[in-house]
Amino acid sequence: MSSSVQTFYERNTPLFLRLGGGASTGSLHRAVWGESVSTREEAFTYPYALVAEQVEQLEPGDPLHVLDLGCGVGGGIFYLADALDEDFEATGISISPTQIRRARATARHREKTDDCSFVAGDFHDLPELPPVDLAFAIEAFVQARAPAPFFEEVAHALRPGGRLVIIDDVLRDGIDSANLDSQEQGWIETFRAGWEARSLRTRQQVVDRAGAHDLQLRDDRDLTPHLELGRPRDHFIAWCLVPLQSVLWRWAYPRSLIGGHALQQGLQHGLIQYRQLVFEKRV
């Protein structure tokens, strides 16, 4: 990851938590209104529940070792610590020292410091870890500097048979700059710039890159229908912020909102999809 991604989260994390709606669950990602979800809190924890489902597909070590790649303030790890019956150890990696301080403070408050550790670092250069049974990245993969070094590090950390869950945005298969009009290209480039989304690729490109590092696709789900698109706040951003893009772009939080508006356009017009991709390391 680059220093610009670190700056993005250092400047935006408090506002994401306060204004994004996920403060109570420690979630920096979007609400996902999946099957059986009835409350906003459940919508924010739904991606964590999808990760927890993968434990049933494993023959985990003792204890189960989970790695959160881009852990934010620890919401995913704390959810799993509460939800899983297995002996449990977890490591969270974030490039943001602010996020790691918050996650460690929560671990102390919840008396989880023996089971849950948080490391300020770059998931392109992971520390030495025990073999990982389950790794996951929720809205973090897209900010990798490139897919190949991300998958290389994860494949090294996973034990044979271990799994990687990615929940993130991908370009629809078949899309390239040659078949986009200028408005569509503008949405994609504004999203990339506003959200530091350097690894936005087509779904098939992501699968191919993972396969080159012995990570085989096991599950693929389109979660786009479960997102909230066209909320009142989204209309406010479109009407009030996007027209002032040239003025507001210098500030981190408005830039993220404008990038998010471009993402919404990409999702609504079928250029971008929000997917869950599950990979297994070949034995």
C-alpha positions as CSV (number, residue, x, y, z in Angstrom):
1,M,0.0,0.0,0.0
2,S,1.1,3.5,-0.6
3,S,1.5,6.4,1.8
4,S,-1.6,8.0,0.2
5,V,-3.7,5.1,1.4
6,Q,-2.4,5.6,4.9
7,T,-3.2,9.3,4.7
8,F,-6.7,8.5,3.3
9,Y,-7.5,6.5,6.5
10,E,-5.6,8.6,9.0
11,R,-7.7,11.6,7.9
12,N,-11.0,9.8,7.3
13,T,-11.4,7.1,9.9
14,P,-13.1,9.2,12.6
15,L,-15.5,10.6,10.1
16,F,-16.2,7.2,8.5
17,L,-17.2,5.9,11.9
18,R,-19.2,8.9,12.9
19,L,-21.0,9.6,9.7
20,G,-20.9,6.2,7.9
21,G,-23.3,4.5,10.3
22,G,-21.0,1.6,11.4
23,A,-19.6,2.9,14.7
24,S,-21.6,0.5,16.9
25,T,-20.1,-2.5,15.1
26,G,-16.7,-1.1,14.3
27,S,-17.4,-1.3,10.6
28,L,-15.9,1.0,8.0
29,H,-17.5,-0.8,5.0
30,R,-20.9,-0.4,3.5
31,A,-24.1,-1.9,5.0
32,V,-25.1,-5.1,3.1
33,W,-28.8,-6.0,3.4
34,G,-28.4,-9.7,2.8
35,E,-30.8,-12.6,3.5
36,S,-32.6,-12.4,6.8
37,V,-31.1,-9.0,7.7
38,S,-33.6,-6.8,9.3
39,T,-31.6,-4.1,11.2
40,R,-28.9,-1.7,10.2
41,E,-26.5,-3.2,12.7
42,E,-27.1,-6.6,11.1
43,A,-26.5,-5.1,7.7
44,F,-23.0,-3.8,8.8
45,T,-22.1,-7.2,10.3
46,Y,-23.4,-9.2,7.4
47,P,-20.0,-9.4,5.6
48,Y,-18.5,-10.7,8.9
49,A,-21.2,-13.4,9.0
50,L,-20.2,-14.4,5.4
51,V,-16.6,-14.8,6.6
52,A,-17.7,-16.8,9.6
53,E,-19.6,-19.2,7.3
54,Q,-16.3,-20.3,5.8
55,V,-15.1,-21.8,9.0
56,E,-17.5,-24.6,8.5
57,Q,-15.7,-25.5,5.3
58,L,-12.3,-25.8,7.0
59,E,-10.5,-28.4,9.0
60,P,-8.9,-25.7,11.2
61,G,-5.8,-25.9,13.3
62,D,-6.0,-25.7,17.1
63,P,-6.5,-22.9,17.7
64,L,-8.2,-21.5,14.6
65,H,-6.0,-18.6,13.3
66,V,-7.7,-15.8,11.4
67,L,-6.0,-12.9,9.6
68,D,-7.9,-9.7,8.8
69,L,-6.2,-7.9,5.9
70,G,-7.1,-4.3,6.3
71,C,-8.7,-4.7,9.7
72,G,-9.9,-1.1,10.3
73,V,-10.7,-0.7,14.0
74,G,-11.2,-4.5,14.5
75,G,-14.9,-4.9,13.9
76,G,-14.6,-8.1,11.9
77,I,-12.2,-9.8,14.3
78,F,-14.4,-8.9,17.4
79,Y,-17.5,-10.3,15.6
80,L,-15.7,-13.6,14.8
81,A,-14.3,-13.8,18.4
82,D,-17.9,-13.6,19.7
83,A,-19.5,-15.8,17.0
84,L,-17.1,-18.8,16.7
85,D,-17.0,-21.7,19.1
86,E,-13.5,-22.8,18.1
87,D,-10.4,-21.9,20.0
88,F,-9.6,-18.7,18.3
89,E,-6.6,-16.5,17.6
90,A,-6.8,-13.5,15.3
91,T,-4.3,-11.0,13.8
92,G,-5.5,-7.7,12.2
93,I,-3.3,-5.7,9.9
94,S,-3.9,-2.0,9.0
95,I,-1.7,0.6,7.5
96,S,-3.4,3.2,9.7
97,P,-1.9,3.7,13.2
98,T,-5.1,5.5,14.2
99,Q,-7.1,2.4,13.4
100,I,-4.7,0.1,15.2
101,R,-4.8,2.3,18.4
102,R,-8.6,2.1,18.3
103,A,-8.6,-1.6,17.8
104,R,-6.2,-2.3,20.6
105,A,-8.2,-0.1,22.9
106,T,-11.3,-2.1,22.1
107,A,-9.4,-5.3,22.7
108,R,-8.4,-4.2,26.1
109,H,-11.9,-3.0,27.0
110,R,-13.3,-6.4,25.8
111,E,-10.5,-8.4,27.5
112,K,-9.6,-9.9,24.2
113,T,-5.9,-9.0,24.2
114,D,-4.8,-12.7,24.6
115,D,-6.8,-13.8,21.5
116,C,-6.8,-10.7,19.2
117,S,-3.7,-8.8,18.2
118,F,-3.5,-5.8,15.9
119,V,-0.4,-4.8,13.9
120,A,0.3,-1.5,12.1
121,G,1.7,-2.6,8.8
122,D,1.3,-3.2,5.1
123,F,-0.4,-6.4,3.9
124,H,2.0,-6.4,1.0
125,D,4.7,-7.2,3.6
126,L,3.2,-9.3,6.3
127,P,5.0,-10.1,9.6
128,E,5.9,-13.6,10.5
129,L,2.7,-15.4,11.5
130,P,1.6,-18.9,12.6
131,P,-0.1,-20.7,9.6
132,V,-3.3,-18.9,8.8
133,D,-6.6,-21.0,8.4
134,L,-8.8,-18.1,7.2
135,A,-7.8,-14.7,5.8
136,F,-10.3,-12.1,4.8
137,A,-10.3,-8.6,3.2
138,I,-13.5,-6.5,3.3
139,E,-13.3,-3.5,1.0
140,A,-9.5,-3.5,1.4
141,F,-8.2,-5.6,-1.6
142,V,-9.2,-2.9,-4.0
143,Q,-6.7,-0.6,-2.3
144,A,-3.8,-2.9,-2.8
145,R,-1.0,-1.4,-4.9
146,A,-1.5,-4.3,-7.3
147,P,-3.2,-7.7,-7.1
148,A,-0.1,-9.9,-7.6
149,P,1.8,-8.8,-4.4
150,F,-1.4,-9.0,-2.4
151,F,-2.0,-12.6,-3.4
152,E,1.7,-13.6,-3.1
153,E,1.7,-12.5,0.6
154,V,-1.6,-14.1,1.4
155,A,-0.7,-17.4,-0.3
156,H,2.5,-17.5,1.8
157,A,0.6,-16.9,5.0
158,L,-2.2,-19.5,4.4
159,R,-1.7,-23.1,5.2
160,P,-2.6,-25.6,2.5
161,G,-6.4,-25.9,2.4
162,G,-6.8,-22.5,4.1
163,R,-9.2,-20.0,2.7
164,L,-9.2,-16.3,1.6
165,V,-12.4,-14.3,1.5
166,I,-12.5,-11.1,-0.5
167,I,-15.6,-8.9,-0.3
168,D,-15.1,-5.9,-2.6
169,D,-15.8,-4.1,-5.8
170,V,-14.7,-5.5,-9.1
171,L,-15.3,-4.4,-12.7
172,R,-17.8,-6.4,-14.6
173,D,-16.1,-9.0,-16.8
174,G,-15.5,-7.8,-20.3
175,I,-15.1,-4.2,-19.4
176,D,-12.1,-2.2,-20.6
177,S,-11.5,1.4,-21.6
178,A,-12.1,0.6,-25.2
179,N,-15.8,-0.2,-24.7
180,L,-16.6,2.6,-22.3
181,D,-17.9,6.1,-23.2
182,S,-16.3,9.1,-21.6
183,Q,-18.9,9.4,-18.8
184,E,-18.5,5.7,-17.8
185,Q,-14.7,6.0,-17.9
186,G,-15.0,9.2,-15.8
187,W,-17.0,7.3,-13.1
188,I,-14.4,4.6,-12.9
189,E,-11.4,6.9,-12.8
190,T,-13.1,9.2,-10.2
191,F,-13.9,6.1,-8.0
192,R,-10.3,4.9,-8.3
193,A,-8.9,8.3,-7.4
194,G,-11.4,9.1,-4.7
195,W,-11.1,5.8,-2.9
196,E,-7.4,5.0,-3.7
197,A,-8.8,1.9,-5.6
198,R,-5.6,0.9,-7.5
199,S,-6.5,-2.7,-7.7
200,L,-10.0,-2.3,-9.3
201,R,-10.0,-5.1,-11.8
202,T,-12.5,-7.3,-13.6
203,R,-13.7,-10.3,-11.6
204,Q,-11.9,-12.7,-14.0
205,Q,-8.7,-10.7,-13.7
206,V,-8.8,-11.1,-9.9
207,V,-9.5,-14.8,-10.2
208,D,-6.7,-15.3,-12.6
209,R,-4.2,-13.4,-10.4
210,A,-5.2,-15.5,-7.4
211,G,-4.8,-18.7,-9.4
212,A,-1.3,-17.7,-10.3
213,H,-0.5,-18.0,-6.6
214,D,-2.2,-21.4,-6.0
215,L,-5.4,-19.8,-4.8
216,Q,-8.4,-21.6,-6.4
217,L,-11.8,-20.0,-6.6
218,R,-14.3,-21.9,-4.4
219,D,-17.3,-19.5,-4.2
220,D,-18.4,-16.4,-6.0
221,R,-21.5,-14.4,-5.0
222,D,-22.8,-11.1,-6.4
223,L,-23.8,-9.0,-3.4
224,T,-24.6,-5.9,-5.4
225,P,-28.4,-6.4,-5.1
226,H,-28.0,-6.1,-1.3
227,L,-26.4,-2.7,-1.3
228,E,-28.2,0.6,-0.6
229,L,-28.1,2.7,-3.8
230,G,-29.7,6.0,-4.3
231,R,-30.2,7.0,-0.6
232,P,-31.1,10.6,0.3
233,R,-27.5,11.3,1.3
234,D,-26.4,10.0,-2.2
235,H,-28.7,12.5,-3.8
236,F,-27.3,15.3,-1.6
237,I,-23.8,14.4,-2.6
238,A,-24.8,14.3,-6.3
239,W,-26.5,17.7,-6.1
240,C,-24.3,19.6,-3.7
241,L,-20.8,18.1,-3.7
242,V,-20.1,16.7,-7.2
243,P,-20.7,20.1,-8.9
244,L,-18.0,21.5,-6.6
245,Q,-15.5,18.7,-7.3
246,S,-12.7,20.9,-8.6
247,V,-12.9,22.9,-5.3
248,L,-13.5,20.1,-2.8
249,W,-11.1,17.5,-4.2
250,R,-8.2,18.7,-2.2
251,W,-9.8,17.6,1.1
252,A,-9.8,13.9,2.0
253,Y,-13.3,13.4,3.2
254,P,-15.2,15.3,0.4
255,R,-12.9,13.5,-2.1
256,S,-14.0,10.1,-0.6
257,L,-17.7,11.2,-0.9
258,I,-17.3,12.2,-4.5
259,G,-15.4,9.0,-5.3
260,G,-18.3,7.1,-3.6
261,H,-20.8,8.9,-5.8
262,A,-18.9,7.7,-8.9
263,L,-18.8,4.2,-7.4
264,Q,-22.6,4.3,-7.0
265,Q,-23.0,5.3,-10.7
266,G,-20.8,2.4,-11.7
267,L,-22.8,0.0,-9.6
268,Q,-26.2,1.3,-10.8
269,H,-25.1,1.2,-14.5
270,G,-23.7,-2.3,-14.2
271,L,-20.1,-1.4,-14.7
272,I,-19.0,-2.4,-11.2
273,Q,-20.1,-5.3,-9.0
274,Y,-19.8,-5.9,-5.3
275,R,-18.8,-9.5,-4.9
276,Q,-17.7,-12.1,-2.4
277,L,-14.9,-14.2,-3.8
278,V,-13.7,-17.2,-1.8
279,F,-10.3,-18.8,-2.6
280,E,-8.7,-22.0,-1.2
281,K,-5.0,-22.6,-1.2
282,R,-4.2,-25.7,-3.1
283,V,-2.8,-28.6,-1.1
